[in-house]
Amino acid sequence: MAKGPQPRRGPATQGSALRALLRCNLPPGAQRVVVSAVLVLLVLVNVVLIFLLAFR
C-alpha cells in the first residue's frame, strides 16, 4: 500500500531557510538592498580567499 506524505523530521535544509527568507514581505527597495548586501559580502569573501590562496 502507498503511504501518504509524512511530515519532515530533522533539521531544516538551507534551501527551505532561503525560501522562508525570500517569502518575507519586504518592500522592493529593501529587498534590493538585502540582495545587494549579500552579493557584496560574497564577493568580499571570495576576494579574501583568493588572496589567501595566492600568497600563502
C-alpha positions as a printed NumPy array, in Angstrom:
array([[ 0.   ,  0.   ,  0.   ],
       [ 1.168,  3.512, -0.724],
       [ 1.737,  5.779,  2.22 ],
       [ 0.658,  9.382,  2.266],
       [ 3.139, 12.212,  2.582],
       [ 4.723, 12.342,  6.   ],
       [ 5.86 , 15.492,  7.758],
       [ 9.579, 16.102,  7.607],
       [11.602, 15.395, 10.694],
       [15.07 , 16.662, 11.452],
       [16.859, 19.92 , 10.776],
       [15.652, 22.26 ,  8.072],
       [17.766, 22.409,  4.972],
       [19.401, 25.583,  3.723],
       [17.061, 25.706,  0.726],
       [13.989, 25.899,  2.93 ],
       [15.617, 28.639,  5.003],
       [16.332, 30.556,  1.804],
       [12.739, 30.086,  0.669],
       [11.474, 31.342,  4.033],
       [13.729, 34.383,  3.715],
       [12.529, 35.113,  0.185],
       [ 8.887, 34.751,  1.249],
       [ 9.088, 37.616,  3.745],
       [ 7.11 , 40.689,  2.769],
       [ 9.774, 43.333,  2.408],
       [ 9.23 , 46.325,  0.151],
       [11.074, 46.076, -3.194],
       [13.637, 48.708, -2.176],
       [14.545, 46.811,  0.977],
       [14.753, 43.53 , -0.951],
       [17.171, 45.148, -3.392],
       [19.322, 46.412, -0.517],
       [19.389, 42.987,  1.156],
       [20.281, 41.182, -2.08 ],
       [22.993, 43.731, -2.883],
       [24.486, 43.429,  0.604],
       [24.579, 39.636,  0.365],
       [26.23 , 39.766, -3.065],
       [28.838, 42.268, -1.872],
       [29.57 , 40.059,  1.133],
       [30.039, 37.018, -1.111],
       [32.386, 38.945, -3.416],
       [34.46 , 40.138, -0.445],
       [34.746, 36.61 ,  0.924],
       [35.841, 35.344, -2.494],
       [38.475, 38.088, -2.833],
       [39.88 , 37.323,  0.613],
       [40.047, 33.62 , -0.177],
       [41.776, 34.271, -3.493],
       [44.404, 36.442, -1.805],
       [44.936, 33.858,  0.926],
       [45.463, 31.148, -1.667],
       [47.701, 33.317, -3.838],
       [50.063, 34.497, -1.083],
       [50.325, 31.529,  1.255]])
